[in-house]
Amino acid sequence: MAALFHEHAVRLASWPRARDATSPSREGADGVGCPPDQALRDRIEALASRNTEGGLTDEERAEYEGYVRANKFLAVLRREARLMVEAAR
């Protein structure tokens, strides 16, 4: 299960912070609106590594699991957006 959390959290790190997502002039590698936030990527990667080793505090585990949940939610939104764009073609 730790590997699954790690995979989802790393994918989440490629998403921009919500405050930047509405900027149409800053298209990032994923086409969402801005480049990935490196500080967030680094934080999630550190939490993922420590989670794999079993070294997270309860607070860190809650933070990490929050990133995983957010990633799942964003993945659904991204999929739905992709389907809507494909249907409009």
C-alpha positions as CSV (number, residue, x, y, z in Angstrom):
1,M,0.0,0.0,0.0
2,A,2.9,2.4,0.7
3,A,4.0,2.1,-3.0
4,L,0.5,3.0,-4.1
5,F,0.5,6.1,-1.9
6,H,4.0,7.0,-3.2
7,E,2.9,6.7,-6.9
8,H,-0.2,8.9,-6.3
9,A,1.6,11.5,-4.3
10,V,4.4,11.9,-6.9
11,R,1.7,12.3,-9.6
12,L,0.0,15.0,-7.5
13,A,3.3,16.9,-7.3
14,S,3.1,17.6,-11.1
15,W,-0.1,19.6,-10.6
16,P,0.2,23.3,-10.1
17,R,-1.0,25.0,-6.9
18,A,-4.7,26.1,-7.2
19,R,-3.8,29.8,-7.1
20,D,-1.9,29.4,-10.4
21,A,-4.3,27.1,-12.2
22,T,-6.4,29.8,-13.7
23,S,-3.5,31.6,-15.4
24,P,-4.0,30.9,-19.2
25,S,-0.7,32.5,-20.1
26,R,1.5,30.2,-18.1
27,E,1.0,26.8,-19.7
28,G,3.1,24.1,-18.1
29,A,4.3,20.7,-19.2
30,D,1.0,19.1,-18.3
31,G,-1.0,21.8,-20.1
32,V,-2.9,22.7,-17.0
33,G,-1.8,26.3,-16.7
34,C,1.6,26.5,-15.0
35,P,4.7,24.5,-14.3
36,P,4.9,22.1,-11.4
37,D,5.7,23.5,-8.0
38,Q,9.1,22.1,-7.1
39,A,8.8,22.8,-3.4
40,L,5.6,20.7,-3.3
41,R,7.2,18.0,-5.4
42,D,10.1,17.9,-2.9
43,R,7.9,17.8,0.1
44,I,5.7,15.0,-1.3
45,E,8.8,13.0,-2.3
46,A,10.3,13.4,1.2
47,L,7.0,12.2,2.8
48,A,6.8,9.3,0.3
49,S,10.3,8.1,1.1
50,R,9.7,8.3,4.9
51,N,6.3,6.6,4.5
52,T,7.9,3.7,2.7
53,E,10.4,3.4,5.6
54,G,7.6,3.6,8.1
55,G,9.0,6.8,9.6
56,L,6.1,9.3,9.4
57,T,4.6,11.0,12.4
58,D,0.8,10.9,12.7
59,E,0.7,14.5,11.5
60,E,3.0,13.8,8.5
61,R,0.9,10.7,7.6
62,A,-2.3,12.8,7.6
63,E,-0.6,15.4,5.4
64,Y,0.7,12.7,3.0
65,E,-2.7,10.9,2.8
66,G,-4.3,14.3,2.1
67,Y,-2.0,14.7,-0.9
68,V,-3.0,11.2,-2.1
69,R,-6.7,12.0,-1.7
70,A,-6.2,15.3,-3.6
71,N,-4.4,13.5,-6.4
72,K,-7.2,11.0,-6.8
73,F,-9.8,13.8,-7.0
74,L,-7.7,15.7,-9.5
75,A,-7.2,12.6,-11.6
76,V,-11.0,12.3,-11.8
77,L,-11.4,15.9,-12.8
78,R,-8.6,15.6,-15.4
79,R,-10.2,12.5,-16.9
80,E,-13.6,14.2,-17.1
81,A,-12.1,17.3,-18.7
82,R,-10.2,15.1,-21.3
83,L,-13.5,13.2,-22.1
84,M,-15.4,16.5,-22.5
85,V,-12.7,17.8,-24.9
86,E,-12.7,14.6,-26.9
87,A,-16.5,14.6,-27.1
88,A,-16.5,18.2,-28.4
89,R,-14.2,17.3,-31.3
